[in-house]
């Protein structure tokens, strides 16, 4: 099963990248071949609605790469740092470049890095709405890592358990969607 990992910040180093790396490290245990989306795609120009409406947007090779990475994956993991109580602008802008239905039939695991679990859960709730608008199925389990957990040399057991539980659920959803032989509506 192919897994597309999206680390939702253009920052060079961040807790978001550390959480994405942890998910990538653990993904194989759940049966995934995990690949991280090219981070340069988090620096796409702000979406120009007229280019979106005309279809010109999809002629941009970087947007084409984004779309192919997402559509070729069996599942997606979206990780965001919490910024002002929501998902990052870089991640939202990147997702804005996807056409309607780009995540149709795809399970998506949501993850956030935050100062507190509450703030992270709120960002995941906002991200859940974006995934639904793109036709995706956000897994019920979400991963929220408090920043101090990511600053340690070794991830704490509780965080590893949350990551493993989220990936196991994501794999189960992929198998269920395949067994249904039709994309859920």
PAKOLZA-300478 format. One line per field, with one value per residue: x negated, y negated, z of N, C-alpha, C in turn; chain; residue number from 0. Coordinates in Angstrom, 3 decimals, decimal comma. Layout:
N
n.xx X:...
n.yy Y:...
n.zz Z:...
ca.xx X:...
ca.yy Y:...
ca.zz Z:...
c.xx X:...
c.yy Y:...
c.zz Z:...
c A:...
k NUM:...
//
This chain:
185
n.xx -0,844:-0,582:-1,654:-1,207:-2,924:-2,447:-4,071:-3,151:-4,526:-6,726:-9,002:-12,444:-13,370:-11,319:-8,817:-6,725:-7,901:-9,430:-7,428:-6,210:-8,360:-8,549:-6,101:-6,584:-8,727:-7,381:-5,447:-5,907:-5,495:-2,771:-2,238:-2,689:-4,206:-5,869:-6,064:-7,378:-5,888:-7,317:-8,749:-9,019:-6,700:-5,125:-5,488:-4,096:-2,746:-0,288:2,997:4,556:7,696:8,825:7,086:7,533:10,241:10,159:8,659:6,040:4,297:3,653:1,806:-0,607:-3,671:-4,477:-2,089:-0,970:-2,711:-2,100:0,611:0,321:-1,192:0,603:2,872:1,858:1,351:2,485:3,389:3,285:1,311:1,704:-0,086:-0,177:-1,491:-0,165:1,253:2,274:4,512:5,382:4,924:1,818:1,072:-0,497:-0,029:2,737:2,855:1,465:3,190:5,362:4,658:5,353:7,703:11,356:12,555:10,129:9,257:11,055:12,361:10,125:8,539:7,543:5,149:4,974:2,783:1,195:-1,010:-1,437:-1,125:0,583:2,767:5,436:5,392:4,202:6,125:8,192:7,080:6,899:9,615:10,374:8,844:10,013:12,447:11,533:10,435:12,754:14,122:12,635:13,320:12,214:11,750:11,475:9,705:11,059:9,328:6,874:3,675:2,084:-0,633:-2,324:-4,541:-6,790:-7,030:-8,155:-10,635:-12,350:-15,058:-14,285:-11,160:-8,346:-6,660:-3,820:-3,241:-4,233:-2,440:-0,055:-0,669:-1,058:1,506:3,061:1,963:2,531:5,304:5,660:4,591:6,440:8,722:7,950:7,831:10,535:11,808:10,761:11,820:14,487:14,588:15,553:15,362:16,057:18,832
n.yy 1,173:-2,143:-5,094:-8,493:-11,041:-14,165:-16,845:-19,608:-22,204:-24,768:-25,282:-24,730:-23,078:-21,453:-20,569:-19,422:-18,221:-16,345:-14,737:-13,770:-12,295:-10,336:-9,006:-8,050:-6,279:-4,313:-3,365:-1,148:1,090:1,249:2,034:0,258:-1,460:-4,154:-7,472:-10,679:-13,752:-16,054:-18,718:-21,216:-21,735:-22,881:-25,496:-26,611:-29,216:-31,489:-30,396:-31,223:-32,045:-32,414:-31,003:-28,485:-28,075:-28,223:-26,030:-26,276:-26,131:-23,445:-22,952:-23,645:-22,267:-21,663:-21,563:-19,464:-17,412:-17,365:-16,564:-14,033:-12,620:-12,508:-11,259:-8,770:-7,505:-5,168:-5,955:-8,858:-10,912:-13,748:-16,180:-18,811:-21,841:-23,603:-26,646:-29,643:-28,376:-26,623:-24,728:-24,929:-27,719:-27,159:-24,424:-24,474:-26,099:-24,449:-22,226:-23,562:-23,723:-21,337:-19,593:-19,533:-16,617:-15,282:-13,645:-11,595:-8,580:-7,997:-7,125:-9,213:-10,118:-12,231:-14,551:-16,497:-18,972:-20,545:-22,967:-22,099:-19,254:-19,870:-22,162:-20,966:-19,057:-20,720:-21,877:-19,564:-19,029:-21,156:-20,524:-18,094:-18,917:-20,100:-17,877:-16,336:-18,014:-17,647:-15,141:-13,066:-10,568:-11,060:-9,429:-8,150:-8,116:-10,360:-11,921:-13,676:-15,462:-16,751:-19,454:-19,186:-16,382:-15,772:-16,841:-15,210:-12,824:-10,246:-9,089:-9,210:-6,365:-6,564:-8,313:-6,832:-4,700:-6,034:-6,809:-4,279:-3,174:-4,917:-4,463:-1,729:-1,782:-3,310:-1,562:0,503:-0,794:-1,264:1,389:2,099:0,322:1,227:3,818:3,261:2,553:0,358:-3,154:-4,912:-7,086
n.zz 0,000:-0,877:0,661:1,023:2,492:3,958:5,099:6,711:6,595:5,494:6,807:7,611:9,728:12,075:14,531:13,235:10,969:12,337:13,481:11,150:10,115:12,096:11,713:9,134:9,683:11,176:9,474:7,783:9,400:9,435:6,941:4,863:2,104:2,494:1,369:1,338:0,466:-1,784:-0,241:-1,365:-2,646:-0,811:-1,056:-3,101:-5,152:-3,874:-4,319:-7,322:-8,083:-10,698:-12,381:-11,463:-12,076:-14,888:-15,577:-16,189:-14,088:-13,714:-15,624:-14,654:-13,851:-11,208:-9,798:-11,142:-10,306:-7,559:-7,693:-8,942:-7,018:-4,887:-6,033:-6,822:-4,463:-1,970:0,426:2,566:4,680:6,545:8,079:10,350:11,706:14,494:13,896:14,985:16,068:14,093:10,993:9,159:7,017:4,787:4,324:3,866:1,553:-0,243:-0,366:-1,453:-4,099:-5,190:-7,266:-7,089:-5,493:-5,437:-3,394:-3,367:-2,245:-0,744:2,247:4,939:7,244:9,978:11,506:14,039:15,398:18,453:21,149:23,078:23,613:23,164:21,434:19,210:18,521:17,678:15,358:13,809:13,530:11,852:9,624:8,971:7,852:5,472:4,168:3,820:2,039:-0,226:-0,921:0,508:3,100:6,312:8,784:11,842:14,077:15,201:15,270:17,735:18,689:21,365:21,531:23,353:23,443:21,024:21,149:22,448:22,571:22,000:20,943:23,111:24,578:24,623:22,515:20,351:20,459:19,748:17,120:15,914:16,272:14,722:12,147:11,829:11,776:9,455:7,513:7,724:6,775:4,092:3,162:3,504:1,731:-0,671:-0,731:-1,011:-3,603:-4,927:-5,013:-2,059:-1,504
ca.xx 0,000:-1,393:-1,248:-1,776:-3,050:-2,563:-4,467:-2,525:-5,232:-7,894:-10,158:-13,523:-13,251:-10,116:-8,174:-5,883:-8,765:-9,808:-6,277:-6,078:-9,430:-8,161:-5,048:-7,257:-9,487:-6,469:-4,475:-6,177:-4,892:-1,350:-2,130:-2,758:-5,412:-5,623:-6,879:-7,033:-5,692:-8,388:-8,401:-8,985:-5,316:-4,488:-5,772:-3,373:-2,173:1,088:3,916:5,255:8,960:9,086:6,297:8,211:11,484:9,872:7,928:4,637:3,540:3,193:0,702:-1,815:-4,268:-4,514:-0,737:-0,840:-3,430:-1,274:1,782:-0,049:-1,594:1,804:3,769:1,236:1,291:3,672:3,797:2,515:1,175:1,503:-0,586:-0,226:-1,725:0,977:0,969:3,450:5,634:5,839:3,852:0,901:1,420:-1,226:0,692:4,039:2,615:1,110:4,429:6,208:4,250:5,932:9,045:12,417:12,562:8,774:9,076:12,195:12,048:8,854:8,490:6,544:4,827:4,675:1,827:0,845:-1,936:-0,845:-1,515:1,458:3,590:6,667:5,110:3,953:7,400:8,937:6,488:7,315:11,027:10,403:8,281:11,028:13,398:10,877:10,350:14,111:14,475:11,889:13,833:11,483:12,327:10,551:9,785:11,509:8,175:5,958:2,469:1,661:-1,868:-2,712:-5,910:-7,830:-7,195:-8,968:-11,956:-13,159:-15,903:-13,489:-9,727:-7,746:-5,815:-2,432:-3,178:-4,392:-1,162:0,917:-1,065:-0,775:2,961:3,538:1,545:3,283:6,655:5,555:4,421:7,730:9,606:7,524:8,288:11,999:12,185:10,418:12,774:15,772:14,398:16,049:14,992:17,185:19,354
ca.yy 0,000:-3,356:-6,143:-9,822:-11,836:-15,591:-17,619:-20,871:-23,456:-25,007:-25,498:-23,752:-22,122:-21,701:-19,420:-18,826:-17,319:-15,225:-13,837:-13,110:-11,293:-9,241:-8,262:-7,334:-5,171:-3,289:-2,994:0,188:2,082:1,324:2,507:-0,847:-1,992:-5,572:-8,447:-12,045:-14,710:-17,031:-19,890:-22,452:-21,958:-23,693:-26,902:-27,032:-30,565:-31,504:-29,982:-32,265:-31,417:-32,410:-29,905:-27,270:-27,963:-28,027:-24,782:-26,623:-25,731:-22,056:-22,912:-23,896:-20,959:-21,399:-21,162:-18,112:-16,512:-17,261:-15,762:-12,631:-12,002:-12,258:-10,294:-7,449:-6,926:-4,482:-6,712:-10,079:-11,443:-15,190:-16,641:-20,265:-22,541:-24,455:-28,070:-30,437:-27,489:-25,892:-24,166:-25,933:-28,328:-26,455:-23,180:-24,819:-26,547:-23,280:-21,473:-24,376:-23,485:-20,079:-19,771:-18,883:-15,159:-14,726:-12,613:-10,687:-7,180:-7,845:-7,390:-10,221:-10,213:-13,612:-14,675:-17,883:-19,266:-21,681:-23,210:-21,270:-18,306:-20,556:-22,961:-20,043:-18,460:-21,743:-21,958:-18,350:-19,215:-22,036:-19,746:-17,085:-19,576:-20,268:-16,538:-15,968:-18,809:-17,074:-13,794:-12,070:-9,977:-11,225:-8,343:-8,637:-8,353:-11,411:-11,958:-15,005:-15,385:-17,987:-19,781:-18,580:-14,961:-15,683:-17,375:-14,191:-12,010:-9,092:-9,384:-8,491:-5,224:-6,962:-8,873:-5,699:-3,973:-6,814:-6,704:-2,919:-2,999:-5,657:-3,764:-0,470:-2,140:-3,737:-0,347:1,200:-1,528:-0,985:2,751:2,085:-0,352:2,139:4,929:2,757:2,493:-0,905:-4,279:-5,386:-8,395
ca.zz 0,000:-0,981:1,582:0,747:3,713:3,693:6,269:6,365:6,835:4,651:7,690:7,407:10,822:12,871:15,153:12,199:10,198:13,213:13,578:9,847:10,046:12,989:11,011:8,037:10,274:11,700:8,443:7,254:10,291:9,107:5,567:3,913:1,483:2,759:0,657:1,722:-0,613:-1,941:0,571:-2,155:-3,057:0,227:-1,355:-4,302:-5,048:-3,373:-5,379:-8,088:-8,457:-12,139:-12,963:-11,012:-12,845:-16,312:-15,782:-16,427:-12,907:-13,832:-16,584:-13,872:-13,550:-9,762:-9,422:-11,700:-9,403:-6,359:-8,006:-9,186:-5,746:-4,084:-6,675:-6,884:-3,109:-1,464:1,612:2,761:6,034:6,553:9,368:10,383:12,959:14,820:13,721:15,347:16,355:12,916:10,186:8,615:5,735:3,720:4,023:3,273:0,191:-1,046:-0,601:-2,331:-5,480:-5,661:-7,825:-6,319:-5,611:-5,515:-2,361:-3,385:-1,985:-0,037:3,682:5,288:8,664:10,342:12,605:14,345:16,487:19,151:22,529:23,910:22,872:22,769:20,235:18,105:18,115:16,939:14,026:13,092:13,165:10,675:8,522:8,646:6,945:4,172:3,572:3,393:0,858:-1,355:-1,167:1,289:4,313:7,435:9,768:13,149:14,935:14,766:16,097:18,182:19,464:22,029:21,117:24,198:23,090:19,817:21,441:23,115:21,692:21,613:21,112:24,240:24,228:24,373:21,168:19,431:20,464:18,964:15,710:15,462:16,214:13,558:10,927:11,739:11,332:8,066:6,703:7,745:5,868:2,713:2,836:3,409:0,490:-1,767:-0,697:-1,498:-5,053:-5,448:-4,160:-1,261:-1,898
c.xx -0,888:-0,796:-1,966:-1,752:-3,251:-2,864:-4,117:-3,220:-6,424:-9,150:-11,182:-13,486:-12,013:-9,653:-7,303:-6,693:-9,179:-8,653:-6,071:-7,137:-9,106:-7,077:-5,668:-8,017:-8,580:-5,534:-4,669:-5,553:-3,405:-1,136:-2,205:-4,163:-5,215:-6,609:-6,406:-6,923:-6,854:-7,972:-8,377:-7,562:-4,531:-4,743:-5,125:-2,822:-0,744:2,022:4,617:6,551:9,234:8,290:6,925:9,439:11,214:9,198:6,443:3,741:2,919:2,127:-0,632:-2,416:-4,310:-3,145:-0,469:-1,529:-2,628:-0,093:1,417:-0,464:-0,379:2,669:3,170:1,167:2,605:4,247:2,847:2,452:0,883:1,099:-0,703:-0,719:-0,475:0,533:2,262:4,687:6,130:4,651:3,002:1,401:0,735:-0,503:2,024:3,856:2,268:2,356:5,386:5,873:4,773:7,325:10,098:12,367:11,191:8,526:10,221:11,739:10,752:9,031:7,318:6,377:4,386:3,734:1,477:-0,194:-1,456:-1,432:-0,676:2,291:4,863:6,453:4,887:5,233:8,228:8,397:6,883:8,780:11,148:9,900:9,266:12,056:12,807:10,799:11,717:14,489:13,755:12,298:13,161:12,246:11,305:10,779:10,259:10,359:7,340:4,793:2,169:0,437:-2,138:-4,187:-6,985:-8,067:-8,144:-10,381:-12,874:-13,977:-15,138:-12,020:-9,170:-6,784:-4,382:-2,271:-3,321:-3,099:-0,116:0,608:-0,712:0,718:3,535:3,191:2,287:4,705:6,655:5,422:5,728:8,721:9,238:8,028:9,806:12,454:11,879:11,429:14,136:15,777:15,022:15,613:16,209:17,589:19,486
c.yy -1,233:-4,452:-7,429:-10,621:-13,300:-16,290:-19,070:-22,153:-23,550:-25,258:-24,383:-22,677:-22,473:-20,410:-18,687:-17,833:-16,110:-14,240:-13,089:-12,020:-10,085:-8,387:-7,442:-6,118:-4,014:-2,719:-1,581:1,288:2,264:1,737:1,426:-1,052:-3,505:-6,456:-9,840:-12,938:-15,696:-18,320:-21,190:-22,749:-22,738:-25,176:-27,332:-28,443:-30,454:-31,238:-31,182:-31,640:-31,376:-31,308:-28,565:-27,028:-27,654:-26,685:-25,016:-26,154:-24,342:-21,877:-23,156:-22,543:-20,638:-20,971:-19,751:-17,077:-16,297:-16,334:-14,297:-11,928:-11,629:-11,180:-8,891:-6,760:-6,224:-5,222:-7,886:-10,389:-12,932:-15,606:-18,157:-20,777:-23,373:-25,900:-28,839:-29,550:-26,671:-25,279:-25,281:-26,466:-27,622:-25,168:-23,491:-25,267:-25,371:-22,473:-22,237:-24,144:-22,152:-20,330:-19,123:-17,370:-14,516:-13,624:-11,602:-9,242:-6,947:-8,069:-8,320:-10,229:-11,638:-13,632:-16,145:-17,931:-20,544:-21,838:-22,337:-20,346:-18,979:-21,368:-22,078:-19,411:-19,452:-21,877:-20,739:-18,435:-20,086:-21,282:-18,675:-17,666:-19,738:-18,924:-16,121:-16,742:-18,311:-15,628:-12,710:-11,626:-10,092:-10,097:-8,915:-8,954:-9,479:-11,445:-13,407:-14,799:-16,742:-18,227:-19,199:-17,089:-14,800:-16,191:-16,365:-13,400:-10,802:-9,397:-8,581:-7,403:-5,601:-7,542:-7,759:-4,896:-4,713:-6,719:-5,318:-2,667:-3,715:-4,963:-2,451:-0,740:-2,552:-2,526:0,432:0,520:-1,276:0,392:2,794:1,428:0,520:3,280:4,498:2,630:1,267:-1,996:-4,723:-6,792:-9,284
c.zz 0,000:-0,110:1,224:2,041:3,347:5,009:5,975:6,746:5,897:5,487:7,478:8,493:11,632:13,529:14,153:11,353:11,045:13,355:12,269:9,687:10,924:12,333:9,880:8,565:10,680:10,635:7,904:8,091:10,005:7,643:4,504:3,362:1,541:2,017:1,034:0,487:-0,617:-1,227:-0,213:-2,629:-2,010:-0,011:-2,673:-4,079:-4,532:-4,546:-6,021:-8,609:-9,964:-12,845:-12,627:-11,890:-14,318:-16,602:-16,020:-15,285:-13,081:-14,909:-15,889:-13,483:-12,051:-9,259:-9,950:-10,824:-8,117:-6,613:-8,229:-7,892:-4,908:-4,724:-6,748:-5,524:-2,776:-0,261:1,768:4,249:5,901:7,956:9,324:11,723:13,235:14,699:13,938:15,474:15,176:12,186:9,595:7,282:4,576:3,336:3,352:1,836:-0,723:-1,373:-1,509:-3,805:-6,031:-6,230:-6,924:-6,548:-5,632:-4,490:-2,339:-3,212:-1,249:1,452:3,986:6,804:8,944:11,536:12,801:15,448:17,131:20,537:23,464:23,025:22,358:21,488:19,014:17,596:17,307:15,517:13,192:12,686:11,919:9,443:8,054:7,660:5,545:3,449:3,033:2,127:-0,396:-1,634:-0,358:2,520:5,429:8,429:11,105:14,099:14,347:15,741:16,453:19,057:20,080:21,732:22,029:23,891:21,913:20,021:22,096:22,101:21,169:21,899:22,282:23,757:23,901:22,969:20,131:19,333:19,636:17,468:15,175:15,331:14,988:12,252:10,745:11,247:9,864:7,136:6,628:6,798:4,408:2,301:2,662:2,110:-0,715:-1,865:-1,226:-3,007:-5,712:-4,496:-3,359:-1,692:-0,699
c A:A:A:A:A:A:A:A:A:A:A:A:A:A:A:A:A:A:A:A:A:A:A:A:A:A:A:A:A:A:A:A:A:A:A:A:A:A:A:A:A:A:A:A:A:A:A:A:A:A:A:A:A:A:A:A:A:A:A:A:A:A:A:A:A:A:A:A:A:A:A:A:A:A:A:A:A:A:A:A:A:A:A:A:A:A:A:A:A:A:A:A:A:A:A:A:A:A:A:A:A:A:A:A:A:A:A:A:A:A:A:A:A:A:A:A:A:A:A:A:A:A:A:A:A:A:A:A:A:A:A:A:A:A:A:A:A:A:A:A:A:A:A:A:A:A:A:A:A:A:A:A:A:A:A:A:A:A:A:A:A:A:A:A:A:A:A:A:A:A:A:A:A:A:A:A:A:A:A:A:A:A:A:A:A
k 0:1:2:3:4:5:6:7:8:9:10:11:12:13:14:15:16:17:18:19:20:21:22:23:24:25:26:27:28:29:30:31:32:33:34:35:36:37:38:39:40:41:42:43:44:45:46:47:48:49:50:51:52:53:54:55:56:57:58:59:60:61:62:63:64:65:66:67:68:69:70:71:72:73:74:75:76:77:78:79:80:81:82:83:84:85:86:87:88:89:90:91:92:93:94:95:96:97:98:99:100:101:102:103:104:105:106:107:108:109:110:111:112:113:114:115:116:117:118:119:120:121:122:123:124:125:126:127:128:129:130:131:132:133:134:135:136:137:138:139:140:141:142:143:144:145:146:147:148:149:150:151:152:153:154:155:156:157:158:159:160:161:162:163:164:165:166:167:168:169:170:171:172:173:174:175:176:177:178:179:180:181:182:183:184
//
